[in-house]
């Protein structure tokens, strides 16, 4: 009888705890569509036209879990676990990591939050001022980021795909529109605190129609010898149904001969009707060491069936004089001669 009572009490306590637990949110995004490329490099030589089912272009496909528990006196605990995947074959993204996109836990109060785990650095926040993230152009606009054109040495990190392992991140609340953030990634190499070390900071203002932010990230290589430093300055302004945005990034790496790349872009989104957005963006990338520049024009039309489902069309028109075989490497389709156009029709659903 006593054992039965203890069992019933334990079950009752468990049920009560679960009934009062804060809920866990399951969320995700699915993006798929067809993209027509004007030319694609092939083993037999190019150019060759290509039609491809691309997924995760407007935004990367993902499934995530997040939750918050109120601890009292304004203190709360929170976590996020997020995995990426490809829709056409169901494979995990980020090299097969189960929570490759984000994985962290932390505490928050009225002043801000501190978390530990796998985070984005603060350059990713700057993509709010870029054509790739301010519109549904996604990877077709992020194709002009610096990394594909410098064999991966340079990366302005606004292109979603770079995270910092073993990191501690602080993000303040907004006070009068102003907020600050800092991140430190521990390299975890015995006897060498510089190896694999990352730090990132950001200062932002967001109030009314105006928004602006300055961010910097500094990364050491796996041996702690070379440094890649990235700066990003962006801003936007809302006037009626039009939001204009602009972003400037500069990347410098000191391995071997110093490599530098500067990306500049301007764009705007117009809410042409309650369910229709029209957008355009212009980008230019310049590089040192006598490597030619690159340009891109991106045009976007987006129709919103609801707050969760939309269909869209993107036209991207690119020209690269320095790295002709990698014009649209962000979507994995290298071109043959440095000039490439792409047209995409896609559907995106959020849950």
C-alpha beads as a LAMMPS data file, in Angstrom:
LAMMPS data file: protein, C-alpha beads

351 atoms
350 bonds

1 atom types
1 bond types

-500.0 500.0 xlo xhi
-500.0 500.0 ylo yhi
-500.0 500.0 zlo zhi

Masses

1 110.0

Atoms # bond

1 1 1 0.000 0.000 0.000
2 1 1 2.797 2.436 0.920
3 1 1 4.599 1.664 -2.346
4 1 1 1.366 2.295 -4.276
5 1 1 0.835 5.625 -2.499
6 1 1 4.424 6.693 -3.232
7 1 1 3.934 5.784 -6.891
8 1 1 0.662 7.723 -7.099
9 1 1 2.224 10.763 -5.423
10 1 1 5.202 10.700 -7.790
11 1 1 2.892 10.439 -10.791
12 1 1 0.765 13.285 -9.450
13 1 1 3.848 15.486 -8.949
14 1 1 5.068 14.723 -12.472
15 1 1 1.662 15.542 -13.953
16 1 1 1.506 18.807 -12.004
17 1 1 5.023 19.771 -13.137
18 1 1 4.208 19.093 -16.781
19 1 1 0.916 20.970 -16.546
20 1 1 2.708 24.089 -15.299
21 1 1 5.736 23.844 -17.599
22 1 1 6.249 26.565 -20.174
23 1 1 5.462 25.278 -23.682
24 1 1 8.147 24.415 -26.223
25 1 1 7.645 26.023 -29.650
26 1 1 8.247 23.925 -32.756
27 1 1 8.803 26.036 -35.855
28 1 1 10.184 25.703 -39.335
29 1 1 10.433 26.875 -42.919
30 1 1 10.071 25.055 -46.246
31 1 1 11.215 26.594 -49.526
32 1 1 11.249 24.960 -52.952
33 1 1 11.051 25.945 -56.599
34 1 1 12.500 25.770 -60.099
35 1 1 15.439 27.874 -61.253
36 1 1 16.530 28.390 -64.863
37 1 1 20.198 29.323 -65.332
38 1 1 21.372 30.887 -68.576
39 1 1 24.629 28.931 -68.525
40 1 1 26.391 26.378 -66.358
41 1 1 29.956 25.118 -66.611
42 1 1 30.180 21.401 -67.448
43 1 1 32.978 18.860 -67.696
44 1 1 32.706 19.093 -71.480
45 1 1 32.889 22.875 -71.325
46 1 1 30.171 25.475 -71.300
47 1 1 28.066 27.377 -71.420
48 1 1 25.038 25.098 -71.015
49 1 1 21.562 26.123 -69.916
50 1 1 20.272 24.394 -66.814
51 1 1 16.879 24.022 -65.129
52 1 1 17.166 22.850 -61.553
53 1 1 14.899 22.134 -58.595
54 1 1 16.490 24.235 -55.864
55 1 1 15.380 24.152 -52.228
56 1 1 16.228 26.487 -49.391
57 1 1 16.954 29.410 -51.742
58 1 1 14.679 32.206 -50.470
59 1 1 15.489 31.002 -46.945
60 1 1 17.257 27.876 -45.797
61 1 1 14.936 25.014 -44.877
62 1 1 14.842 24.378 -41.138
63 1 1 13.073 22.812 -38.182
64 1 1 13.633 24.260 -34.724
65 1 1 12.667 23.971 -31.093
66 1 1 12.760 26.873 -28.672
67 1 1 11.428 27.562 -25.222
68 1 1 11.427 30.042 -22.355
69 1 1 10.911 29.381 -18.653
70 1 1 10.079 32.241 -16.293
71 1 1 12.228 31.896 -13.177
72 1 1 10.868 34.885 -11.242
73 1 1 12.110 38.397 -10.465
74 1 1 12.401 39.167 -14.185
75 1 1 14.815 36.277 -14.835
76 1 1 14.125 33.648 -17.486
77 1 1 15.890 30.685 -19.050
78 1 1 15.724 30.036 -22.791
79 1 1 17.057 27.642 -25.418
80 1 1 17.077 27.129 -29.189
81 1 1 17.864 23.947 -31.128
82 1 1 17.639 24.267 -34.919
83 1 1 18.475 21.867 -37.718
84 1 1 18.716 22.434 -41.458
85 1 1 17.770 20.071 -44.285
86 1 1 17.266 19.896 -48.038
87 1 1 13.750 19.250 -49.294
88 1 1 14.543 17.436 -52.538
89 1 1 16.424 14.556 -50.882
90 1 1 15.745 14.996 -47.148
91 1 1 19.423 15.221 -46.211
92 1 1 20.590 17.089 -43.133
93 1 1 22.319 20.397 -43.775
94 1 1 25.463 21.878 -42.205
95 1 1 27.543 18.782 -42.867
96 1 1 25.011 16.417 -41.321
97 1 1 24.983 18.006 -37.855
98 1 1 21.696 17.294 -36.110
99 1 1 21.442 20.863 -34.772
100 1 1 23.826 22.479 -37.222
101 1 1 22.086 25.807 -37.610
102 1 1 21.896 26.855 -33.943
103 1 1 22.176 25.190 -30.541
104 1 1 22.363 27.258 -27.355
105 1 1 20.942 27.806 -23.867
106 1 1 21.000 30.919 -21.715
107 1 1 19.539 33.335 -19.187
108 1 1 17.828 36.690 -19.761
109 1 1 16.623 39.612 -17.639
110 1 1 15.534 43.216 -18.176
111 1 1 19.020 44.206 -19.333
112 1 1 19.736 41.504 -21.883
113 1 1 20.678 37.866 -22.380
114 1 1 23.732 35.620 -22.122
115 1 1 23.873 32.237 -23.853
116 1 1 26.403 29.494 -24.548
117 1 1 26.618 27.026 -27.433
118 1 1 26.681 27.285 -31.249
119 1 1 25.679 30.780 -32.405
120 1 1 25.648 32.997 -35.438
121 1 1 28.136 35.829 -35.138
122 1 1 26.832 39.396 -35.476
123 1 1 27.619 39.791 -39.170
124 1 1 24.562 37.656 -39.862
125 1 1 22.407 40.423 -38.348
126 1 1 23.628 42.792 -41.057
127 1 1 21.840 40.802 -43.752
128 1 1 18.648 42.640 -42.746
129 1 1 20.047 45.439 -44.941
130 1 1 20.905 43.180 -47.896
131 1 1 18.898 42.190 -50.954
132 1 1 19.254 38.520 -50.070
133 1 1 17.470 38.791 -46.716
134 1 1 15.412 41.974 -47.066
135 1 1 13.639 40.244 -49.980
136 1 1 12.943 36.597 -50.892
137 1 1 15.825 36.604 -53.407
138 1 1 17.899 34.682 -50.856
139 1 1 20.851 32.771 -52.296
140 1 1 20.384 34.270 -55.760
141 1 1 21.342 37.632 -54.256
142 1 1 23.895 36.227 -51.804
143 1 1 25.827 34.800 -54.760
144 1 1 27.852 38.009 -54.817
145 1 1 29.307 37.596 -51.332
146 1 1 33.098 37.475 -51.245
147 1 1 33.854 33.850 -50.397
148 1 1 33.205 32.070 -53.732
149 1 1 35.478 34.496 -55.551
150 1 1 38.490 34.053 -53.276
151 1 1 38.533 30.256 -52.892
152 1 1 36.810 30.554 -49.521
153 1 1 39.508 32.772 -47.975
154 1 1 37.210 35.785 -47.759
155 1 1 33.660 35.643 -46.444
156 1 1 31.629 38.660 -45.314
157 1 1 29.405 36.213 -43.353
158 1 1 26.115 37.918 -44.175
159 1 1 25.538 34.841 -46.326
160 1 1 23.790 32.497 -43.873
161 1 1 26.054 29.537 -43.392
162 1 1 28.667 30.499 -40.818
163 1 1 28.332 29.770 -37.122
164 1 1 30.651 29.897 -34.135
165 1 1 31.082 26.785 -32.003
166 1 1 31.977 26.869 -28.306
167 1 1 30.824 30.473 -28.024
168 1 1 29.442 32.816 -25.381
169 1 1 27.075 35.518 -26.614
170 1 1 25.652 38.636 -24.950
171 1 1 22.785 40.656 -26.443
172 1 1 21.406 43.699 -24.642
173 1 1 17.807 44.822 -24.632
174 1 1 17.004 47.947 -26.642
175 1 1 17.193 51.193 -24.663
176 1 1 15.910 54.235 -26.530
177 1 1 16.294 52.259 -29.747
178 1 1 19.973 51.408 -29.042
179 1 1 21.326 47.909 -28.396
180 1 1 24.750 46.253 -28.240
181 1 1 26.015 42.705 -28.560
182 1 1 29.258 40.768 -28.137
183 1 1 30.321 37.189 -28.881
184 1 1 33.467 35.224 -28.058
185 1 1 34.239 31.851 -29.607
186 1 1 36.756 29.697 -27.747
187 1 1 39.143 27.848 -30.031
188 1 1 39.728 25.099 -27.464
189 1 1 43.308 24.333 -28.561
190 1 1 45.587 23.457 -25.652
191 1 1 48.421 25.933 -25.253
192 1 1 47.222 28.217 -28.055
193 1 1 44.368 30.552 -27.141
194 1 1 44.478 32.195 -30.601
195 1 1 43.880 29.034 -32.623
196 1 1 40.326 29.021 -33.960
197 1 1 39.360 32.004 -31.818
198 1 1 36.480 34.270 -32.889
199 1 1 35.080 37.482 -31.516
200 1 1 32.256 39.625 -32.844
201 1 1 30.544 42.860 -31.744
202 1 1 27.597 44.945 -32.931
203 1 1 25.991 48.313 -32.153
204 1 1 22.484 48.898 -33.526
205 1 1 19.746 51.525 -33.577
206 1 1 16.156 50.673 -34.448
207 1 1 13.320 53.101 -33.742
208 1 1 10.417 54.323 -35.849
209 1 1 11.169 54.314 -39.572
210 1 1 14.971 54.251 -39.161
211 1 1 17.337 51.370 -38.528
212 1 1 21.145 51.180 -38.669
213 1 1 23.906 48.936 -37.359
214 1 1 27.690 48.531 -37.355
215 1 1 29.220 45.085 -36.813
216 1 1 32.692 43.566 -36.771
217 1 1 33.936 39.979 -36.634
218 1 1 37.561 38.832 -36.180
219 1 1 38.520 35.195 -36.833
220 1 1 41.789 33.319 -36.396
221 1 1 42.641 30.275 -38.470
222 1 1 42.984 26.772 -36.976
223 1 1 46.662 27.410 -36.157
224 1 1 46.088 30.900 -34.737
225 1 1 48.443 32.509 -37.281
226 1 1 46.257 34.328 -39.802
227 1 1 43.357 36.677 -39.247
228 1 1 40.220 37.421 -41.230
229 1 1 38.493 40.627 -40.167
230 1 1 35.071 41.709 -41.421
231 1 1 33.255 45.034 -41.058
232 1 1 29.650 45.697 -41.950
233 1 1 27.666 48.943 -41.924
234 1 1 24.009 48.928 -42.904
235 1 1 20.843 50.929 -42.623
236 1 1 17.238 51.178 -43.758
237 1 1 14.444 53.733 -43.793
238 1 1 10.699 53.320 -44.219
239 1 1 8.745 55.951 -46.154
240 1 1 5.098 55.025 -46.518
241 1 1 4.907 51.703 -48.372
242 1 1 8.590 51.773 -49.424
243 1 1 11.535 50.499 -47.389
244 1 1 14.969 51.464 -48.713
245 1 1 18.084 49.646 -47.495
246 1 1 21.833 49.766 -47.994
247 1 1 24.810 47.670 -46.862
248 1 1 28.587 48.057 -47.058
249 1 1 30.921 45.226 -46.018
250 1 1 34.712 44.961 -46.088
251 1 1 36.693 41.721 -45.636
252 1 1 40.468 41.451 -45.157
253 1 1 42.656 38.355 -44.765
254 1 1 46.415 38.473 -44.109
255 1 1 47.396 34.942 -45.149
256 1 1 50.035 34.991 -47.902
257 1 1 49.400 38.056 -50.010
258 1 1 46.790 40.185 -48.297
259 1 1 43.344 39.720 -49.793
260 1 1 40.545 42.281 -49.528
261 1 1 37.031 42.576 -50.892
262 1 1 34.414 45.303 -50.516
263 1 1 30.720 44.729 -51.188
264 1 1 28.276 47.606 -51.586
265 1 1 24.563 47.356 -52.318
266 1 1 21.414 49.427 -52.310
267 1 1 17.836 48.322 -52.731
268 1 1 14.190 48.917 -51.928
269 1 1 10.986 47.000 -51.306
270 1 1 7.603 48.444 -52.243
271 1 1 4.368 47.098 -50.786
272 1 1 2.557 47.619 -54.075
273 1 1 -0.679 46.046 -52.782
274 1 1 -1.787 44.395 -49.539
275 1 1 -0.631 41.000 -50.840
276 1 1 2.123 42.018 -53.279
277 1 1 5.697 43.214 -52.674
278 1 1 8.029 44.347 -55.463
279 1 1 11.774 44.706 -54.791
280 1 1 15.013 45.555 -56.538
281 1 1 18.652 45.551 -55.481
282 1 1 21.978 46.516 -57.077
283 1 1 25.313 45.127 -55.826
284 1 1 28.971 45.742 -56.618
285 1 1 32.026 43.883 -55.364
286 1 1 35.576 45.215 -55.740
287 1 1 38.795 43.343 -54.879
288 1 1 42.477 44.120 -54.489
289 1 1 45.434 42.439 -56.232
290 1 1 44.123 43.529 -59.643
291 1 1 41.217 41.092 -59.525
292 1 1 38.237 42.347 -61.517
293 1 1 34.994 43.560 -59.975
294 1 1 31.559 41.940 -59.994
295 1 1 28.060 43.400 -60.407
296 1 1 24.522 42.163 -59.957
297 1 1 20.963 43.368 -60.482
298 1 1 18.196 41.485 -58.661
299 1 1 14.437 41.913 -59.297
300 1 1 11.802 40.296 -57.059
301 1 1 8.005 39.881 -57.068
302 1 1 6.354 38.290 -54.030
303 1 1 2.692 37.306 -53.606
304 1 1 1.469 36.498 -50.075
305 1 1 -1.388 34.020 -49.835
306 1 1 -1.190 34.457 -46.063
307 1 1 1.263 35.400 -43.328
308 1 1 2.737 31.905 -43.656
309 1 1 2.620 31.043 -47.373
310 1 1 3.880 32.989 -50.373
311 1 1 4.927 32.439 -53.982
312 1 1 7.621 34.497 -55.633
313 1 1 9.647 35.164 -58.759
314 1 1 13.293 36.287 -58.759
315 1 1 15.436 37.451 -61.646
316 1 1 19.197 37.728 -61.050
317 1 1 21.588 39.229 -63.619
318 1 1 25.282 38.820 -62.787
319 1 1 28.647 39.741 -64.263
320 1 1 32.016 38.793 -62.736
321 1 1 35.282 39.841 -64.412
322 1 1 37.631 38.230 -61.903
323 1 1 36.221 34.774 -61.151
324 1 1 34.183 33.796 -64.210
325 1 1 33.629 30.219 -63.089
326 1 1 31.873 31.040 -59.820
327 1 1 29.255 33.689 -60.489
328 1 1 26.415 31.916 -58.711
329 1 1 28.361 29.633 -56.392
330 1 1 25.974 30.481 -53.535
331 1 1 23.436 28.140 -55.164
332 1 1 26.055 25.651 -56.320
333 1 1 25.866 26.424 -60.049
334 1 1 29.192 27.760 -61.395
335 1 1 28.878 29.458 -64.776
336 1 1 31.179 29.208 -67.766
337 1 1 32.120 32.719 -68.803
338 1 1 31.478 35.204 -65.974
339 1 1 28.038 36.277 -67.166
340 1 1 24.938 34.541 -65.918
341 1 1 21.218 35.208 -65.620
342 1 1 18.858 33.197 -63.450
343 1 1 15.068 33.120 -63.158
344 1 1 13.378 31.403 -60.241
345 1 1 9.754 30.603 -59.403
346 1 1 9.332 29.376 -55.841
347 1 1 7.006 28.751 -52.928
348 1 1 7.785 29.282 -49.237
349 1 1 5.802 28.077 -46.228
350 1 1 6.439 28.858 -42.552
351 1 1 5.090 26.886 -39.627

Bonds

1 1 1 2
2 1 2 3
3 1 3 4
4 1 4 5
5 1 5 6
6 1 6 7
7 1 7 8
8 1 8 9
9 1 9 10
10 1 10 11
11 1 11 12
12 1 12 13
13 1 13 14
14 1 14 15
15 1 15 16
16 1 16 17
17 1 17 18
18 1 18 19
19 1 19 20
20 1 20 21
21 1 21 22
22 1 22 23
23 1 23 24
24 1 24 25
25 1 25 26
26 1 26 27
27 1 27 28
28 1 28 29
29 1 29 30
30 1 30 31
31 1 31 32
32 1 32 33
33 1 33 34
34 1 34 35
35 1 35 36
36 1 36 37
37 1 37 38
38 1 38 39
39 1 39 40
40 1 40 41
41 1 41 42
42 1 42 43
43 1 43 44
44 1 44 45
45 1 45 46
46 1 46 47
47 1 47 48
48 1 48 49
49 1 49 50
50 1 50 51
51 1 51 52
52 1 52 53
53 1 53 54
54 1 54 55
55 1 55 56
56 1 56 57
57 1 57 58
58 1 58 59
59 1 59 60
60 1 60 61
61 1 61 62
62 1 62 63
63 1 63 64
64 1 64 65
65 1 65 66
66 1 66 67
67 1 67 68
68 1 68 69
69 1 69 70
70 1 70 71
71 1 71 72
72 1 72 73
73 1 73 74
74 1 74 75
75 1 75 76
76 1 76 77
77 1 77 78
78 1 78 79
79 1 79 80
80 1 80 81
81 1 81 82
82 1 82 83
83 1 83 84
84 1 84 85
85 1 85 86
86 1 86 87
87 1 87 88
88 1 88 89
89 1 89 90
90 1 90 91
91 1 91 92
92 1 92 93
93 1 93 94
94 1 94 95
95 1 95 96
96 1 96 97
97 1 97 98
98 1 98 99
99 1 99 100
100 1 100 101
101 1 101 102
102 1 102 103
103 1 103 104
104 1 104 105
105 1 105 106
106 1 106 107
107 1 107 108
108 1 108 109
109 1 109 110
110 1 110 111
111 1 111 112
112 1 112 113
113 1 113 114
114 1 114 115
115 1 115 116
116 1 116 117
117 1 117 118
118 1 118 119
119 1 119 120
120 1 120 121
121 1 121 122
122 1 122 123
123 1 123 124
124 1 124 125
125 1 125 126
126 1 126 127
127 1 127 128
128 1 128 129
129 1 129 130
130 1 130 131
131 1 131 132
132 1 132 133
133 1 133 134
134 1 134 135
135 1 135 136
136 1 136 137
137 1 137 138
138 1 138 139
139 1 139 140
140 1 140 141
141 1 141 142
142 1 142 143
143 1 143 144
144 1 144 145
145 1 145 146
146 1 146 147
147 1 147 148
148 1 148 149
149 1 149 150
150 1 150 151
151 1 151 152
152 1 152 153
153 1 153 154
154 1 154 155
155 1 155 156
156 1 156 157
157 1 157 158
158 1 158 159
159 1 159 160
160 1 160 161
161 1 161 162
162 1 162 163
163 1 163 164
164 1 164 165
165 1 165 166
166 1 166 167
167 1 167 168
168 1 168 169
169 1 169 170
170 1 170 171
171 1 171 172
172 1 172 173
173 1 173 174
174 1 174 175
175 1 175 176
176 1 176 177
177 1 177 178
178 1 178 179
179 1 179 180
180 1 180 181
181 1 181 182
182 1 182 183
183 1 183 184
184 1 184 185
185 1 185 186
186 1 186 187
187 1 187 188
188 1 188 189
189 1 189 190
190 1 190 191
191 1 191 192
192 1 192 193
193 1 193 194
194 1 194 195
195 1 195 196
196 1 196 197
197 1 197 198
198 1 198 199
199 1 199 200
200 1 200 201
201 1 201 202
202 1 202 203
203 1 203 204
204 1 204 205
205 1 205 206
206 1 206 207
207 1 207 208
208 1 208 209
209 1 209 210
210 1 210 211
211 1 211 212
212 1 212 213
213 1 213 214
214 1 214 215
215 1 215 216
216 1 216 217
217 1 217 218
218 1 218 219
219 1 219 220
220 1 220 221
221 1 221 222
222 1 222 223
223 1 223 224
224 1 224 225
225 1 225 226
226 1 226 227
227 1 227 228
228 1 228 229
229 1 229 230
230 1 230 231
231 1 231 232
232 1 232 233
233 1 233 234
234 1 234 235
235 1 235 236
236 1 236 237
237 1 237 238
238 1 238 239
239 1 239 240
240 1 240 241
241 1 241 242
242 1 242 243
243 1 243 244
244 1 244 245
245 1 245 246
246 1 246 247
247 1 247 248
248 1 248 249
249 1 249 250
250 1 250 251
251 1 251 252
252 1 252 253
253 1 253 254
254 1 254 255
255 1 255 256
256 1 256 257
257 1 257 258
258 1 258 259
259 1 259 260
260 1 260 261
261 1 261 262
262 1 262 263
263 1 263 264
264 1 264 265
265 1 265 266
266 1 266 267
267 1 267 268
268 1 268 269
269 1 269 270
270 1 270 271
271 1 271 272
272 1 272 273
273 1 273 274
274 1 274 275
275 1 275 276
276 1 276 277
277 1 277 278
278 1 278 279
279 1 279 280
280 1 280 281
281 1 281 282
282 1 282 283
283 1 283 284
284 1 284 285
285 1 285 286
286 1 286 287
287 1 287 288
288 1 288 289
289 1 289 290
290 1 290 291
291 1 291 292
292 1 292 293
293 1 293 294
294 1 294 295
295 1 295 296
296 1 296 297
297 1 297 298
298 1 298 299
299 1 299 300
300 1 300 301
301 1 301 302
302 1 302 303
303 1 303 304
304 1 304 305
305 1 305 306
306 1 306 307
307 1 307 308
308 1 308 309
309 1 309 310
310 1 310 311
311 1 311 312
312 1 312 313
313 1 313 314
314 1 314 315
315 1 315 316
316 1 316 317
317 1 317 318
318 1 318 319
319 1 319 320
320 1 320 321
321 1 321 322
322 1 322 323
323 1 323 324
324 1 324 325
325 1 325 326
326 1 326 327
327 1 327 328
328 1 328 329
329 1 329 330
330 1 330 331
331 1 331 332
332 1 332 333
333 1 333 334
334 1 334 335
335 1 335 336
336 1 336 337
337 1 337 338
338 1 338 339
339 1 339 340
340 1 340 341
341 1 341 342
342 1 342 343
343 1 343 344
344 1 344 345
345 1 345 346
346 1 346 347
347 1 347 348
348 1 348 349
349 1 349 350
350 1 350 351
